[in-house]
Amino acid sequence: MSPPPPPNPVPAISSVTPSSVTAGASATTVTVNGSGFIQSSTVQWNQSSRATTFISSTELQITLTATDLAIAGTAQVAVVNTAPGGGTSSPAAFTINNPTPQVSGISPSTVTTAGGGSTVTVTGSGFVSTSSVTWNGTARATTYVSAAQLQFTLQASDVAAGGSAQVSVSNPAPGGGAASPTQITIVYPLPIINSLNPPAVAAGGPALTLTINGTGFAPTSVVQYNGVARATSYVNSTTVPLENLEISERMGVIFPS
């Protein structure tokens, strides 16, 4: 009687090449290096057996699909040898990194102080479903449209005053990172007068406070009386009282340049 075959060795992994890719990569061949590999060795990807190419007792290969590499995270690679003997190697980590996002533009790039509630579209590259748009460094609720487009909604507090803000995109780990910020400009709208209160007074009457009602008023709004700037008190974006006006005449509201 012939002696039984020697038991299969327990496989061991020393490295995986490549050991990481960027999420969204196309199908990729991965080489598993180690020892104790045999013709019937099987590579497992997250405990799921994959079609395995035996190269040598120290090298195996598998092909990862685009689906395997679609979402960032860490996968476990192991090698299994069948009985007699055999066993499963300690797993090696394979990392799927989020890309570093890039911002190429925002639309609109200029908004008014009345723009609260409007949608801003951020275009660029390397966006993922977990990307976050940041407004002056603060993450905002973000709608993922595609790998090249995200959207978020302006809050009223974002545009309460004229100036500018920094818009960026951040991708979480693994990999990931933040894009270089892009500036969005906040301007005051064109003021519109809807009514005066009182609408008329008798010539020669006592000093009074005239209230101008309309839209697009700002803390820096200045009321003109017959083309001359007057001391103006800002109440809100729709009401500006002009103090000590003596008679009612043609008026306008301007913003400083």
C-alpha positions as CSV (number, residue, x, y, z in Angstrom):
1,M,0.0,0.0,0.0
2,S,1.3,3.4,-1.0
3,P,1.8,6.0,1.8
4,P,-0.9,8.7,2.0
5,P,0.0,12.0,0.4
6,P,1.6,14.6,2.6
7,P,-0.8,17.1,4.0
8,N,-1.2,20.4,2.3
9,P,0.7,23.3,3.9
10,V,-1.1,26.2,5.7
11,P,-0.8,29.2,3.4
12,A,0.6,32.5,4.6
13,I,0.3,36.0,3.0
14,S,3.2,38.3,3.1
15,S,1.8,41.1,0.9
16,V,-0.8,42.1,-1.6
17,T,0.0,44.1,-4.8
18,P,-1.5,46.6,-5.2
19,S,-2.7,46.9,-1.6
20,S,-5.0,49.8,-2.4
21,V,-6.9,51.5,-5.2
22,T,-9.2,54.5,-5.5
23,A,-12.9,53.9,-5.4
24,G,-14.4,53.7,-8.8
25,A,-11.4,52.0,-10.3
26,S,-11.9,49.6,-13.2
27,A,-11.3,45.8,-13.0
28,T,-7.9,45.3,-11.4
29,T,-5.6,42.3,-11.2
30,V,-4.3,41.7,-7.6
31,T,-1.2,39.6,-6.9
32,V,-1.1,37.8,-3.5
33,N,2.4,37.0,-2.3
34,G,3.3,34.6,0.4
35,S,4.1,30.9,1.0
36,G,2.5,27.5,1.0
37,F,0.4,28.1,-2.1
38,I,-0.7,25.0,-4.1
39,Q,-2.5,24.4,-7.4
40,S,-5.8,24.2,-5.6
41,S,-5.3,27.3,-3.4
42,T,-8.2,29.7,-3.5
43,V,-8.1,33.4,-2.7
44,Q,-11.0,34.8,-0.7
45,W,-12.2,38.4,-0.9
46,N,-14.2,39.2,2.2
47,Q,-14.6,35.5,2.8
48,S,-16.0,35.0,-0.7
49,S,-14.0,32.6,-2.9
50,R,-12.7,34.1,-6.2
51,A,-11.4,32.5,-9.4
52,T,-7.7,32.1,-8.6
53,T,-4.7,31.8,-10.9
54,F,-1.8,29.8,-9.5
55,I,1.5,31.3,-10.5
56,S,3.9,29.6,-8.0
57,S,4.1,28.4,-4.5
58,T,4.6,32.0,-3.5
59,E,2.3,33.8,-5.9
60,L,-1.4,33.8,-6.7
61,Q,-3.6,36.2,-8.7
62,I,-7.2,37.3,-8.7
63,T,-9.1,39.9,-10.7
64,L,-11.3,42.4,-8.8
65,T,-14.3,43.7,-10.6
66,A,-15.4,47.3,-10.8
67,T,-18.2,46.4,-8.5
68,D,-15.7,45.2,-5.9
69,L,-14.0,48.6,-6.1
70,A,-17.0,50.9,-6.3
71,I,-17.2,52.0,-2.6
72,A,-14.5,53.1,-0.3
73,G,-13.6,50.8,2.6
74,T,-11.3,48.0,3.7
75,A,-11.6,44.5,2.4
76,Q,-10.0,41.3,3.7
77,V,-7.9,39.0,1.4
78,A,-7.1,35.5,2.5
79,V,-5.9,32.2,1.0
80,V,-7.5,28.8,1.6
81,N,-5.8,25.4,1.0
82,T,-7.9,22.3,1.0
83,A,-7.5,19.2,3.1
84,P,-5.6,17.1,3.9
85,G,-3.9,19.6,6.1
86,G,-4.3,23.0,4.5
87,G,-6.2,25.8,6.2
88,T,-6.8,29.5,5.9
89,S,-4.1,32.2,6.1
90,S,-4.4,35.2,8.3
91,P,-6.1,37.9,6.3
92,A,-4.4,40.9,4.6
93,A,-6.1,44.3,4.3
94,F,-6.9,45.8,0.9
95,T,-7.9,49.4,1.1
96,I,-10.3,51.2,-1.3
97,N,-9.7,54.9,-0.9
98,N,-12.0,57.7,-1.6
99,P,-10.6,60.1,-4.2
100,T,-9.4,63.6,-3.3
101,P,-12.2,65.9,-4.6
102,Q,-11.6,68.9,-6.9
103,V,-13.9,71.9,-7.4
104,S,-13.9,73.5,-10.8
105,G,-16.8,75.8,-10.4
106,I,-20.1,76.8,-8.6
107,S,-23.3,78.0,-10.1
108,P,-24.4,80.6,-9.3
109,S,-21.1,82.1,-8.3
110,T,-22.8,85.3,-7.1
111,V,-25.9,85.4,-5.0
112,T,-27.9,88.2,-3.3
113,T,-28.7,88.6,0.3
114,A,-32.2,87.5,-0.6
115,G,-30.9,84.2,-1.9
116,G,-31.7,82.1,1.2
117,G,-33.3,78.8,0.1
118,S,-31.8,78.8,-3.3
119,T,-29.8,75.8,-4.7
120,V,-26.1,76.0,-5.5
121,T,-24.5,73.5,-7.8
122,V,-20.9,72.5,-7.3
123,T,-19.0,71.0,-10.2
124,G,-15.7,69.2,-10.2
125,S,-14.3,65.7,-10.0
126,G,-13.8,62.9,-7.4
127,F,-17.2,63.3,-5.8
128,V,-18.7,60.3,-4.0
129,S,-22.0,59.6,-2.4
130,T,-20.6,60.6,1.0
131,S,-19.0,63.9,-0.2
132,S,-20.0,67.0,1.8
133,V,-20.0,70.5,0.6
134,T,-18.6,72.9,3.2
135,W,-19.5,76.5,3.6
136,N,-16.7,78.5,5.3
137,G,-15.5,75.1,6.6
138,T,-18.9,73.9,7.9
139,A,-20.4,70.8,6.4
140,R,-23.8,71.2,4.8
141,A,-26.5,68.8,3.8
142,T,-25.4,67.7,0.4
143,T,-27.2,66.1,-2.5
144,Y,-25.0,63.8,-4.6
145,V,-25.8,64.1,-8.3
146,S,-22.8,62.5,-9.9
147,A,-19.0,62.1,-9.6
148,A,-18.8,65.6,-11.1
149,Q,-21.7,67.4,-9.5
150,L,-23.1,68.1,-6.0
151,Q,-25.8,70.4,-4.8
152,F,-26.7,72.2,-1.5
153,T,-29.2,74.8,-0.3
154,L,-28.2,78.2,0.9
155,Q,-29.5,79.1,4.4
156,A,-30.8,82.6,5.1
157,S,-28.1,83.1,7.6
158,D,-25.5,82.3,4.9
159,V,-26.4,85.4,2.9
160,A,-27.5,87.7,5.6
161,A,-24.9,90.3,4.7
162,G,-22.9,91.1,1.6
163,G,-19.3,89.8,1.3
164,S,-18.0,86.4,0.2
165,A,-17.8,82.8,1.4
166,Q,-15.5,79.8,0.8
167,V,-17.2,76.8,-0.8
168,S,-15.3,73.5,-0.8
169,V,-16.0,69.7,-0.9
170,S,-14.7,67.1,1.6
171,N,-14.5,63.4,1.1
172,P,-14.2,61.1,4.2
173,A,-11.5,58.5,4.9
174,P,-10.1,56.2,3.8
175,G,-8.3,58.4,1.4
176,G,-10.5,61.4,0.7
177,G,-9.5,64.9,1.8
178,A,-10.7,68.4,1.0
179,A,-10.8,70.4,-2.3
180,S,-9.2,73.8,-2.6
181,P,-12.0,76.3,-1.8
182,T,-13.8,78.4,-4.4
183,Q,-15.2,81.8,-3.5
184,I,-18.9,82.7,-3.8
185,T,-19.8,86.4,-3.7
186,I,-22.8,87.7,-1.8
187,V,-24.2,91.1,-3.0
188,Y,-27.1,93.2,-2.0
189,P,-30.0,93.2,-4.4
190,L,-31.3,96.3,-6.3
191,P,-33.6,98.1,-3.8
192,I,-37.2,98.6,-4.8
193,I,-39.6,101.1,-3.1
194,N,-43.2,100.0,-2.8
195,S,-44.7,102.6,-0.6
196,L,-44.1,105.6,1.7
197,N,-45.6,106.1,5.1
198,P,-47.0,108.7,5.3
199,P,-47.5,109.0,1.5
200,A,-47.9,112.9,1.7
201,V,-47.7,115.8,4.1
202,A,-48.6,119.4,4.0
203,A,-45.7,121.8,3.1
204,G,-44.3,123.6,6.1
205,G,-45.4,120.9,8.6
206,P,-43.3,119.7,11.5
207,A,-40.4,117.3,11.3
208,L,-41.4,113.7,10.9
209,T,-40.0,110.2,10.4
210,L,-40.8,108.9,6.9
211,T,-40.9,105.1,6.6
212,I,-39.9,103.6,3.2
213,N,-41.3,100.1,2.5
214,G,-40.0,97.9,-0.2
215,T,-37.5,95.1,-0.8
216,G,-33.8,94.7,-1.1
217,F,-32.9,97.0,1.8
218,A,-29.7,96.4,3.7
219,P,-27.9,97.8,6.8
220,T,-25.8,99.9,4.5
221,S,-28.8,101.3,2.5
222,V,-28.9,105.1,2.3
223,V,-32.1,107.0,1.5
224,Q,-31.8,110.0,-0.9
225,Y,-34.1,113.0,-0.5
226,N,-34.1,115.0,-3.7
227,G,-30.8,113.3,-4.7
228,V,-29.2,114.1,-1.3
229,A,-28.3,111.3,1.1
230,R,-30.1,111.5,4.4
231,A,-29.5,109.9,7.8
232,T,-31.1,106.5,7.5
233,S,-32.2,104.0,10.1
234,Y,-32.3,100.4,8.9
235,V,-35.2,98.3,10.3
236,N,-35.2,95.3,8.1
237,S,-34.8,94.3,4.5
238,T,-38.2,95.7,3.7
239,T,-38.5,98.8,5.9
240,V,-36.2,101.8,6.2
241,P,-37.3,104.9,8.2
242,L,-35.9,108.3,7.2
243,E,-35.8,110.6,10.2
244,N,-36.6,114.3,10.4
245,L,-38.0,114.6,6.9
246,E,-40.0,117.8,6.6
247,I,-42.0,117.4,3.3
248,S,-42.7,114.5,1.0
249,E,-40.9,114.6,-2.3
250,R,-39.4,112.2,-4.8
251,M,-37.0,109.7,-3.1
252,G,-34.6,106.9,-3.9
253,V,-32.6,104.3,-2.1
254,I,-28.9,103.6,-3.0
255,F,-26.2,101.3,-1.8
256,P,-22.6,102.5,-1.4
257,S,-20.2,101.1,-4.1
